[in-house]
Amino acid sequence: MSLEKTSWQASILASFQPKEPMLVVIDPDNLLADESLLAEIQNSSYDILQLEDEVTFRNRFEHRYRSRWDAGEPRHVVVIVHTTASQRHIPYDLLQKGKRIEVGISQLFPQLNAITVMQLDRAYLADLYIAHQALVERGEILHGERLTIEFILRAVFGIDPAAHPDPARLVEMLIHRHYLARLIPIALLDYVTKSILPKLAELAIHTDIVSDAPAFYAWLATQWQAFVNAAAGAPLAINFGDLRLRPLLANLFADGKLARIKPPASLAAEEWLAIGLLPTSGKHKIRDWGKQDLYNLQARLQLFINLDPTGLPQGKTDLRDWLNLAAEWSEAVYQVNSLPLELYEEVRSSFFAARASLDKYFIAFIQLRYSAVDYYQDNLGPLSLAGVNAWLAQNVKINERLALICFDGLALDQLLLLKEYVSAKIPGLTYQENRTYAMAPTITPNSRQALFSGRPPVAFAETWDKTNADAARWNTYWVHREIPEKRITHLAINPSSSDFNALQSVIDSKNVRLGILINLFDDVMHSIKEFSAQTDKRIYYDTLRSYLENGSLGRLFTMLLEGGYRIFISSDHGNLSGVGNGITPPKALIENYARRVAIFDSEPLAKEFAAKCSGLVFRTKSLPADIYPVYLPGQTLFAPTGSVQISHGGLSLEELIVPFVEVTRP
């Protein structure tokens, strides 16, 4: 997960040495938007400032850096300037104070057609850079567009234009395009349509699969059925067992892009096939599962147990990979905790082992890359809760009605419970699902304020540990985006009550921005007492189902839909079942219910305490100054010895990755 010395990112970082008080980086191709670069820069004790709005930049720069430099305090900052050669207006004092560096596609890939490479998603530059080094060594130049396209196909996608293509590589490329929304040059796609597809006529590939996502998924579904039939003895189609395809397929099934299918009666295949198979029982309900269904679940758990050190089965990890993997894991958590007791006992040990395997690699990844969410964004959705409002501002028209519902404490696995309930009350709903990172530490005031304010905690340092500022933060954000204050509302709603008069009044008004807080999941989480660690979240699930059935949450969704709102669901943090370690931190902030983290105002104190409790001191620059969280490993809590609770605050997959979902009714 660390940068390879031969990577394109490392070649850029080499220019950052020796360390300077200020580096002015000219970045016309937006290369420094790469998550690994951003994280590495911050982990090297550099701060990052973007020179976009000069007034805002000046305010931050003069306050945070110039005054401290003048006082003799060492501070290091990277000023990133995204500009073309003809539009370089860089303040003179910055150029005088700092070292100037220029990075760009032309400098990284001088042997290739720069215009073509510029249109290629940055996720592909790692493989392209390694292959390009061989061109440099040979002195070979491929400046023509067609030559560069053919080189990219071989180096990045594993497709040799001169040979019969491997269908698995084509499928992988199209999943990248349609599901991961990675940018692929139009000229390259045209080349594939005209020169590659005709070579695969035996698979009944039509040209629409390259340009149209629904057409691609429909075609892929037929190919998956053919592959499963082949595993049962029918002729082989595309090899979906390809190790580069498996993680991508798991994401497609978890997100509903591909529908799971009923396994043939004669199927006796590898365990990994379970990711795309339905339970064999007639009703397809978890409590009706039989032995075959349990086998499929065990197979999925085994995939998590066998993760390699990169964090994915035979794959690479980035911020999006983990968001997608979290969705697949949440299905397993939901299924395991919904099983009848006798079946639960059969999978429990594998389930706990799978969770331990996941979190071992996830927390290592978080220490290296999580800081990038402060700056890194892509075109798939907000990467962190602090970016949700900005994403909504770009994707919801100013005159459209928007409702953002924060379910306090809703973990990804409990989203499945929520969907189960809402879909039963309102048939026909669709869910455009995404995931995002909560703010670490995953305590309510820190993370929920980031969601409603649209800003990282460092921007609300005076209230980061308070829970009464959400409404003001929500209003301020939208007022600054030219929404009249009288059309902005924030409500706390109790779904156990039948009194929705306040909501109805808002719907009947001219409101266009509605923030809603619902504490149901968090309240139930912290009300559960006296259960065993071996039961995990089972009692929590049973209690939640009871509360949902006896509440009025379905009515809330109906009212919003009938009121013409676009509805988005998110959460401030997830949760984990943990066991108390009997340790009470001295002179630290512990939120009453967030028992997975202790927060100190001194780094030496935090480190001293972490050594005593096997904890991890980890802070990002998105936190206000003098805040040093100490996180507990595994499933331990700062609570009485042996005490079992559903809690949060930590860095586990189930706590740190939360839903971001749009709910619609066709």
C-alpha positions, -999 to +999 in steps of 0.1 A: +000+000+000+030+023+003+044+039-028+067+019-049+101+035-057+095+030-094+060+045-094+050+077-112+040+091-078+075+085-064+090+103-094+070+134-085+077+131-048+114+130-055+111+167-065+099+174-030+133+168-015+151+184+002+122+196+023+113+233+017+092+257+038+070+261+007+067+242-027+047+258-055+035+229-077+022+237-112-002+209-119-021+215-151-032+179-155-044+175-119-020+147-111-018+157-075-054+147-071-042+111-068-051+097-034-018+080-027+001+112-035-021+133-013-017+109+016+020+106+011+024+144+010+005+149+042+022+119+059+055+137+051+043+166+073+034+189+045+002+208+045-017+213+012-032+245-001-050+249-034-046+283-052-081+286-067-099+315-050-070+339-042-090+358-015-097+326+004-062+314-002-047+346+011-067+345+043-056+309+051-020+315+039-013+347+059-030+333+091-016+298+091+019+302+075+034+336+070+028+347+106+042+315+119+073+317+097+079+352+108+077+339+144+104+313+136+080+284+137+088+257+111+058+249+088+058+232+055+032+238+028+026+226-007+007+252-028-010+234-057-018+255-088-040+239-115-033+260-145-024+258-182+008+273-196-011+303-210-029+312-178-002+312-151-009+340-128+010+331-097+015+357-070+051+370-071+057+365-033+049+328-036+074+323-063+100+343-043+093+323-011+089+288-024+105+263-047+087+259-080+079+224-094+060+215-126+044+181-130+023+170-160+015+141-184+040+153-209+068+151-183+057+117-171+051+101-205+073+118-231+073+088-255+035+087-258+007+109-273+001+133-244-035+142-255-046+105-255-029+098-221-045+130-206-079+114-213-071+083-194-082+078-159-055+084-133-061+049-118-044+035-149-012+055-148+006+031-125+006+002-150+012+026-179+042+042-162+059+009-156+054-001-193+065+033-204+098+030-187+106+001-211+099+025-240+123+050-225+150+024-221+146+014-258+143+049-270+110+040-287+086+069-294+048+063-300+035+098-305+008+087-330-027+084-315-033+048-328+002+037-316-005+051-281-040+035-280-025+000-289+002+005-263-024+014-236-045-016-245-015-040-240+000-022-209-031-013-190-059-036-200-040-068-210-055-067-245-032-074-274-046-059-306-026-083-327-039-115-310-073-130-302-084-111-271-091-127-237-129-120-231-122-116-193-099-086-200-126-069-221-152-075-194-128-061-168-123-030-189-160-025-194-168-029-157-142-002-150-160+020-175-196+014-166-194+006-128-163+023-116-169+052-140-133+053-150-123+076-178-112+059-210-104+079-241-132+079-267-107+071-294-097+040-275-133+028-271-139+034-308-109+013-315-122-015-293-156-014-310-142-016-345-111-038-340-116-059-309-153-068-307-154-085-342-128-110-329-152-121-301-183-128-323-188-162-306-199-144-275-227-125-292-212-091-282-230-061-296-215-027-299-240-011-274-222-029-245-193-004-249-213+027-248-245+018-228-243+006-191-277-011-190-269-030-223-236-041-208-252-054-175-279-072-194-253-089-217-231-097-186-260-113-169-264-138-197-227-145-197-228-151-159-257-176-164-237-193-191-206-195-169-226-210-139-241-236-163-206-244-176-196-251-140-224-276-139-212-292-171-223-269-200-198-255-225-175-228-211-182-192-218-162-162-203-139-173-175-154-154-146-130-173-123-103-149-135-086-135-103-089-099-116-126-102-122-137-118-089-136-087-067-153-066-094-181-092-097-186-093-060-192-055-061-217-058-089-238-084-071-236-065-038-248-033-054-275-050-074-260-042-109-262-080-115-289-102-101-279-133-084-292-165-100-305-198-089-278-225-089-283-255-112-292-287-094-260-304-106-237-275-095-206-287-077-181-259-082-156-237-065-168-219-033-163-184-048-193-188-071-215-182-041-211-144-046-235-146-075-260-174-064-294-171-048-303-192-017-318-225-029-349-223-007-381-212-023-388-180-004-351-169-005-354-156+031-324-161+054-344-178+081-355-204+055-319-212+045-308-248+040-274-265+038-266-252+003-273-216+013-251-220+044-223-235+022-225-204-001-223-181+030-193-200+043-177-197+009-180-159+010-166-157+045-136-178+034-128-151+008-125-125+035-104-148+057-080-154+028-073-118+020-037-111+009-017-082+024-029-058-003-063-060+012-082-075-017-080-110-032-051-108-056-059-071-062-049-036-054-066-013-029-076+023-030-103+044-013-130+031-036-119-005-034-125-004+003-159+013+000-169-014-024-155-042-002-174-028+028-207-032+009-199-069+003-189-074+039-221-057+051-241-083+033-223-110+052-228-093+085-265-089+078-269-125+067-250-140+096-269-120+122-302-128+106-297-166+107-316-189+130-295-197+161-285-232+151-272-220+117-255-190+132-235-213+155-222-231+124-208-200+108-199-180+139-162-189+141-157-182+104-175-149+106-154-137+135-122-148+117-133-130+085-139-097+105-105-100+121-088-105+087-106-075+071-099-051+100-063-061+102-057-048+066-082-020+068-066-003+097-032-005+080-047+010+049-064+038+069-031+049+085-016+053+050-044+066+029-073+080+050-059+115+051-064+118+014-102+120+018-097+157+028-087+166-007-093+136-031-126+134-049-137+114-080-168+114-101-186+085-083-199+103-052-186+120-020-155+103-005-163+115+030-192+129+049-176+164+047-180+162+009-217+152+009-231+187+007-208+197-021-218+166-041-255+174-035-249+210-045-235+198-079-261+171-085-294+185-072-308+216-090-312+247-069-350+246-073-353+209-066-365+197-032-338+179-013-341+159+019-309+146+035-317+121+062-290+113+088-298+081+106-275+084+136-255+052+140-267+034+109-241+010+098-239-004+063-253-038+074-282-021+091-290-003+059-302-037+046-325-039+076-339-004+068-344-013+032-361-045+042-386-025+062-392+005+039-395-017+008-422-037+026-441-006+034-436+012+001-432-014-027-413-005-059-387+018-044-352+019-059-320+025-041-290+042-058-264+029-034-230+044-026-207+044+004-186+071+020-161+075+048-172+089+082-149+113+100-124+098+124-129+096+153-164+082+146-181+100+174-214+116+169-206+154+172-175+152+151-189+131+122-225+144+121-214+180+122-191+173+092-221+159+073-245+188+079-219+215+076-202+201+045-168+209+061-141+189+080-139+192+118-110+217+116-135+242+102-157+240+133-131+236+160-152+255+186-181+230+184-164+198+171-174+180+204-210+194+206-242+180+192-263+212+191-248+229+161-262+207+132-291+230+123-270+261+122-243+243+101-269+230+076-284+265+072-251+282+068-239+259+041-270+264+018-273+301+025-238+305+011-250+286-020-277+312-026-306+293-011-329+317+008-328+310+045-366+307+048-364+277+023-339+258+045-349+236+074-334+211+098-356+188+118-350+161+144-378+135+139-388+106+162-402+078+140-417+061+170-442+090+172-471+094+149-469+132+152-455+144+119-470+179+120-437+197+119-426+177+088-460+184+071-456+221+077-422+221+061-435+201+031-464+225+027-440+255+027-416+265-001-387+245+015-361+232-009-333+220+015-344+198+044-320+182+068-334+154+090-319+137+120-333+104+132-318+088+163-336+054+161-305+032+153-283+050+178-309+050+206-316+012+201-279+005+199-272+020+233-303+006+250-293-031+246-280-046+278-268-081+290-259-100+259-230-122+250-201-112+228-207-145+209-241-132+198-226-103+179-254-080+166-282-105+167-301-090+196-296-056+182-312-068+149-342-083+166-348-052+186-344-029+156-369-050+136-394-046+165-389-008+167-392-005+129-424-025+127-440-005+156-428+029+143-439+053+116-408+055+094-427+043+063-450+073+067-420+097+067-407+083+034-442+084+019-446+121+029-413+131+014-419+113-018-454+127-022-439+161-014-416+159-044-383+155-025-352+138-037-343+117-007-308+109+003-299+086+033-266+087+052-252+082+087-226+098+110-210+065+120-215+027+120-211+004+149-194-027+162-201-053+190-173-050+215-161-062+249-148-040+277-111-040+286-116-026+321-095+005+313-106+040+321-084+067+303-071+095+325-078+131+315-094+122+282-126+129+265-148+098+261-182+103+246-207+085+268-216+059+242-185+060+219-163+035+237-139+027+210-117+059+213-103+082+239-093+117+230-064+136+245-053+172+242-016+163+244+004+141+220+028+128+248-002+119+270-019+101+241+012+081+232+019+072+268-017+059+273-017+041+239+013+021+250-006+010+281-038-001+264-023-014+231-040+015+214-032+035+182-026+072+182-038+084+148-048+120+139-054+136+105-050+173+096-088+175+093-090+176+131-087+208+151-053+214+168-044+196+200-068+167+195-051+133+197-074+102+194-063+069+208-081+040+191-086+005+204-078-025+183-101-054+174-134-054+192-123-040+225-140-011+244-132+014+271-157-002+294-159-025+325-141-058+320-162-082+301-190-057+295-205-063+260-219-033+241-227-022+206-205+009+202-185+031+179-158+057+177-131+035+162-115+027+129-130-006+119-147-012+086-181-014+102-176+019+120-158+041+095-177+033+062-213+045+061-241+046+035-249+073+010-280+063-008-306+080-029-342+066-026-365+070-055-399+058-066-403+053-104 
